[in-house]
C-alpha cells in the first residue's frame, strides 16, 4: 500500500495552527480520499484520533438527538472511543456527517462552547445536505477537496523528481527534452488513470490499465447508486440521464450545455434540479459564460449559459468508453473529442489550484476557453490538445480588449510569444508563478 501524498495536508495543518480555527467541514465527491486524508492528518499531527462514522454506527444518532451540549456529547463520545478525548491533543473526525443533521447542527455549539476541541467532518454527499439544511453561517470552516492532481499522481508514481523540477522553474525558458519528454509521457498516463486515489493506487502497484478500468467502472456505478439511494425514482432517472449525457455535451463543437442533448424535447424546468444535484454532489463542474471580462468576474455570470465538465478526466475517459491506446497513440476518430477531453483536464487542474471554477467568454463569434480572475487581472486562457499554435480567438481578444497577458496551454514548450505565454499542459498547477 503506497502512501498517497496529498497537498491538502498543508491546508489542514494551517487550519490546526490558526488561532481563528473553527470546526472544519471537508467537502468533495465520493471516493476522492477524504476519510483517508483526515485519518493521515490526525495520525501525523495529534496524539490520538477519535473517529466516528454516522453511516456505520446508529447509536451516534441518539447521542446528538438527546442533547446539544458539547460537553455532554464529548462525555458520550469518550465512552464510544474508550479513551479520553482531550482538547488540542485528540482529533475528532465525524465521517458521513450528512447522515445526521443534528450532528451538523452541533458544530455551532462546538464552536461557541468548546472550540478548544479540534473537530473535522467529511461526507460523500455533504454538499447536498448543506444545500438543504439551515446551517449556522460563520460557525464552521470549509475546505474543498478534489481528485488527485497531476503532480500528486507523479509523486504517487515515484516521480517526485519531476514535481521538484517543475517547482524549480521560475523563468519562461525552454524545458530540456529530458524533462519535457518524461512529463509528456506521464501526462498521457494521467489522462487514462485520472486522479481517483483507488485508480492511482492500482496503477502504481500493478501498471495494469484493465484493473484501472474496473476501478473506474465501480466508482461510476457507486455514483449511479447514489442517485437512487438519495432521491425519489423519478428524480434519480433524471439525474442519470443528465449524468450520462456529459460526453455528448462535451462532444459538441461549442460544448455549451443543452437540455435537448439529454433527450429530445427536454426542458430546463424538468432537468435543472437534477443538474443541481450533480453539482452539489461535486460530481460535475459548472463553468458559466460571462457577459463581460471585467472585475469581479462573478458579477457577469450568465446563469443561462454554461458548460458541464466531469470531476475527473479518468472517469470521463471511462464513461466515454475510450480505449487507453486511443488516448496514448492518437486516432482520427478521437480527434474531435480530444479538445473536450483536454479542456476537462485543464478545468480539473484549474479548479484544484485556484480553489474555484473558472469561466468562459464569447465575443464576435470567438470563444475564449477559460477566463480566470487572478489578483487584479482577468486572464484569458486558450486550450490546445496538441502543438498547434493557431490562436485566432486569443489574438482577437488581446487586440479588442487591449489585453497584455494571456495563457495558452498546449504541448508546446514553455515560451512567451508577444502577449501570450505558452505553458505545457503538464504545468497547469504552476501557472501562477508566470502571472506576476
N, C-alpha and C positions, 0 to 999 in steps of 0.2 A: 504493500500500500504506500503510494507516494504521498508526501506532504504537500498539498496544494497551497502555494504561497499566493495570498490574495492581498492586493494593495489596500483594500478597505480596512485591513488591520490597523494601519496607521491612523485612520479616521476614528476607529474605535478607541485607540489609545488617547487621542486628543479629547474625546468625549470623557473618558475616565479622569483625565487630569484637569478638566475645565472646572473652574470654581462656580460656573453657571450651569453645571450639569443637572439635567432632569431625567426622569425615566425615558429610556430610548426605545423607539419603535423602528425596527429594521424592516423595510418594505422591499418586495421583489417577487418575481414569479416563482412558482413551484419548481423545485429541483435545481435551483441555482447555487445551493450550498449555504443557505442562511444559518441553519442549525449547526452545521459543521464549523463555520467560521466563529460563531458565538461561543461554542464549546472550546475551540482552539484559543480564542481571545481570553476566555476565563482561565484556562489551564496555564497560560503563559504569563498572565498579569495579576492573578489573585491567588490567595492561599487555598481557596475552595470554590467549587461551583455547585450551586443548588439548582438542579434542572427539573422543571415541571412541564409536562405535556398535557394540554387540555383535550387532545384527541384520544389519549390513551387512559386517562385517569379521571373517572367520573366523580370521585369523591371531592375533587377540587372545586367542582361547581357549587356544591353545598357550602363549602367554606366561604366563597365570595357572595353567596346569596344571603348568608346569615349576618354578615357584618361589613361595614365599610371602614372600620378602624384598622389602620395598617399594623398597629402593634398586636392586635388580636389575630389578624391574618398571619403575621410573622410567627406568632406562637404556634399556630396550627401547622404552618409550613415546616417548622422545625421538627415537629413530630413525624411528618411525612419524610423529610430529608434524613432524619435520625442523627442529625448533627446540629450544633449551634450555627445559626445564621448571623454573622457578625457584620456590623457596619464597616464599609470600605475594604473588608477582608474577604467577603463572600460575594461572588457574582450570582445574582438571582436571574435565571432565564425562564421566562414564560413562553413556551412554544405553542404554536397553533392557538394563539390567544383570541383569534377571531371567533372561536367556538364558544367563548364565554364573555358576552357583553359586560357582565358585572365586573369581571377581571379588568377589562379595558377601562371601565369607568373608575376602578380603584386606583389607577395610575395618578389620577388627580390628587388623591389623598396621600399617596406615597410622596408626591412632590411637595405637598403643603405641610405634611406632618412627620414624614420620615425620609427626608431627602438624603440623609447620611447613608442610606442603603442604596446599593447600586443595582438597578433593575433594567434588564434589557428584554425586549419582546420580539417575537417573529411569528409569521403565519403565512401560509401559502396564498391565501386569498384575502389578505388583510386590507388591501385597497378597496375591496368590495364592501367589507364590513364598515370601514371608515366612511365610505360614501353614503351609508345608510344609517349611521349612528350619530347621535348628538355627542360630540366629543369635546372635552374641555380644552379649548384653544389656549395655547400658551403654557400648558402644564406638562408637555412632553417634548422631547427632541425627536426629530425624524432623520433617518439616513436611508437613502435609496441604494439598493444593491442590484448589480447587473450580472449577466453571464460573464465568464472569464474573457478578458480582453486578449488581443493577440500577444501582448507582452507577457501576460500571466500564462498563456499557453506555452510560450517559449521557455519560461522558467520551469514549468512542469515537465517539458520535454528535454530537460537538461541542456538548454541553450542559453543560460543566463548571461554568457559572454556576449551574445548578440544584443541582449537588452542593455547591458552595460555600455556596449559600443554606441547604440542609439542615444542613450542618455548623455554620452560624452560629446555628441555633435552639437556645437554651438554656432557654427557659421554655415552659411549657404555655400557649400562647395561639394564637388563630386564625391560620392561614396565609392571607395575602391571596390573593384569587382569581387574580390574575395569575400567581402561582407554582403554586397548587393545581391549576388547570386544565391548565397545561402538564405538570405531573408526572403527573396522571391520564392524559393522552393518551399520554405516553411509556411509562407502565406498561402500557397496553394493547398497545403495540408490543412491549414486552419479553415479555409473555405469549405472543406469537406467535413472536418470534425466539429467546427464551431466551438462555442465556449461553455457548453453544459458540462459541469465538473465530472459527471459519471462517464460521459463520452470521451473527455480528455483523459481520464484515468485509464480507461480501456485501451485507448490509442497508445498511450505511453507504455503501458505494461505489455501489450500484445502486438502492436503495429498491424492490426487486422481490421480493414475497413468494414468487412461484413459484420463483425462484432459491434463496431461503432454504429452501423446502420440499425442493428437490432436495439441498441440502447436508445437511439433517437426515436425509433418507432414506438418503443414503450413509453417514452416521455410524451409523445404526441397522443398516444392512447390515454395516458393519465390525464392530460389536459381535456380531452374529449369527455372522459368520465366525469370530470368536474362540472362540465356543462349541465349534465342531467342530475348530478348529485345535489347541486346547489340552486337549481332553478326548476320551474314547472316545465312539463314536457314540451308545451308549445314554444316557450322561450328557448329551451335547450335546442330545439330543432333550428330555430332562427340563428342562434349563436353558432351552431355547427355550420350552417350554410354560409354565414359571413366569414367564418374562420377558413373554410375550405376554398373560398373564393380568392384568398390573398394572392396565390401565384398568378391567377388570371388577371387580377387587378394590376399587378406589377408588370405583367407581360404587355400591357397596352403601351402605346407609344408615349403618351404623356403621364402615365402611371397614376393619374388622378382617380381617387376612389369614386366609383359609380355604383349606385344601388342596383341598377339594371343588370350589372355584371353578376350579382348574387343569383338572380333568376329573372326571367322575363316578367316585366310588369312590377317588379319590386319597387317599393317607395320608401323614402326616408322615414316616415312616421311609423312604418311597420318594423323597420330593422335598426333604427337608431339606438334603441335601448340594448339590443344585442351587441352592437358595436361598442357601446359604452361599457358593457360588461367585460368584454375582452380587454379594453383599455384599462379599466380599473383593476383587472387581474394581472396587469403588467405583461400580458401575452403579446400585445401589439404596441407599436409606437405610432402615434398620430402626429403627422407633420403638416402644419397649417400653411396655406399660402398667405403671404402678407400683401396688402394693397400698396404699401409704401415701405421703402427701406430707410426709414428714419428711426430715431430713438424715442421711446423704447419700442423695440420690435413688437412686443406683446400687444401694444395698443392698436396695431394694424392687422391683427389676425383676421382673416376672412373665415369665419366659422363654418361656412357652407362649402368651402373648397379645401380639400386636404388629401394627403396620401397616407396609406397604411403600410407599415413595414412589420416584419416579424421581429420578435425579441432576440433571435439568434440566427445567424446566417447558416449554420449547420442544420438547424431544424427546417429552414426554408428549402435547402437543397433536398433534404429527405422528403419533405411534403411535396415538392415539385417532381419527385421521382427522377432526380438527376443522378446518373451513374458517376461515380468518382472519376473514372477515366475521362469523361467528357470535360469535367472541370480542370483536370490536370493537363490534358493534351489539347484541349480546344476542339471544337467541332462546329461546322457551319450551322447545324441545327440548334446549337447552343448560343450562337452569336446574338440573336435577338434578345434573349433573356439575360445575357451576360452583363449588360449595362445595369439592369434592375438588381441583379444579384450583387454586383459590386456596390451599388448605391446602398443596398441593405446593410452590407458590411460597414461602409463608411458611417451610416446612421448609427449602427450599434456602437462603434468606437467613439463617435462624437457624443452620443448620449452618456456613455460611461465617463469620458474625460471631462465633459462640461457639466455633467450632473443634470442636464435638461435636454429636451429635444430641440433641434434647430428648426428653421422654417424653410420655405422655398419662395421663389418670386418669379412672376411672369410679367413681361412687358414687350410691346411691339412685336408680338409673335415669337419672342425669345423666352427661354426659361433658364433661370439660374437654379441648379440642382438643390443647393442649400444656401441659406444665409444665416450667419450667427452674429450675435451681439457680444463683443468682447471688449471689456473696459468701455471706452467711449467711442468705439468704432463699430460699424456694421460691415462685416466682411463677407463678400460673395464667394461661393465655393463651387467649382465645377468638378465633376467626377468622370474620369475616363477609365474604362476597363482594360485598356491596352496602352501602347506607347504613342497613340495618336495625339497630336498637338493642335488639332483643329478646335479652336475655342472662340467661334464667332460670337456666341452669346456673351461670354465674359468680356471680350474686346468691346462689343457694342455697349455693354453695361458700363465699363470703365469710361468710355467716351461720353455717353449720355449723362452720367451722373458725376463726372469729373472725379472718379474714384482713384485713389492712389495705391491701394493694396488689395489684392485678391489671391485666392488659392486655387491651384489645380492639383487634384490628386490623380496620379496616373502611374504607370510602370516606368516612366522616365526617371532619370536620376535627379537628385536634388539640385535645383538651379533656379536662378531668377531671370526671367525674360521680360524686360521692361517693368511693368507693374504687376506681373503675375509670378508668384512663387510656385514652382512645381515641387510638390512633395511626393515621394514614392508612397504607394498605397500602404506599405507596411509601417509607415511612420506617422499615421494619423494621431496617435496618442501624444506625440511630441510636437504637434503643430504650434502650440502656444509660444514656444521659445523663438519662433520665427516671426511672431506678430508684434514684437517690440520695436 
